[in-house]
Amino acid sequence: MHEMSIALSIVEAVEESARKEGAGWISEIELLVGKLAGIEPESLKFCFSAAAKGTLAENAVLAIEEPEGVGECGECGITFPVNFYYAECPACRSLRVKIISGEEFLIQSMTIEEEK
C-alpha cells in the first residue's frame, strides 16, 4: 500500500511548512489527486490519520479534489474523457492519445491555526 508512504510525505511536508510559519496546529489540508494518479483517496485518508498521529496535522481534515482524466488526440486534436492510460480517440480512432489531465498529485493548501 503505497498510500502510507504518500501520507507520511504529506505529513512531513505540511508539518515542516507549518512550523516555519509558527503554527500551533494544522486544521485542514487540501489535495489535488487526479483519478489517473494511481492513488486511492479513501486509502490515503485512512493512512493519513495514522501517519499524522502525534504531529501538528493530527486533527487535520484531509480534503481531496479528484479531477477526471482527459486525453488529447495526437491526430485530430480533440479532447475527451479517459478512464485509463491507453485510450482510443472517439472521433478518429487514433491511439496517439496524450493524457493532459487526471495524473495530478499536489498539496494545494493547508490551513494553520495559532497556538491556543
C-alpha positions, 0 to 999 in steps of 0.5 A: 500500500503505497498510500502510507508512504504518500501520507507520511510525505504529506505529513512531513511536508505540511508539518515542516511548512507549518512550523516555519510559519509558527503554527500551533496546529494544522486544521485542514489540508487540501489535495489535488489527486487526479483519478489517473494518479494511481492513488486511492483517496479513501486509502490515503485518508485512512493512512493519513490519520495514522501517519499524522498521529502525534504531529501538528496535522493530527486533527487535520481534515484531509480534503481531496479534489479528484479531477477526471482524466482527459486525453488529447488526440495526437491526430485530430486534436480533440479532447475527451474523457479517459478512464485509463492510460491507453485510450482510443480517440472517439472521433478518429480512432487514433491511439496517439492519445496524450493524457493532459489531465487526471495524473495530478498529485499536489498539496494545494493548501493547508490551513494553520491555526495559532497556538491556543 
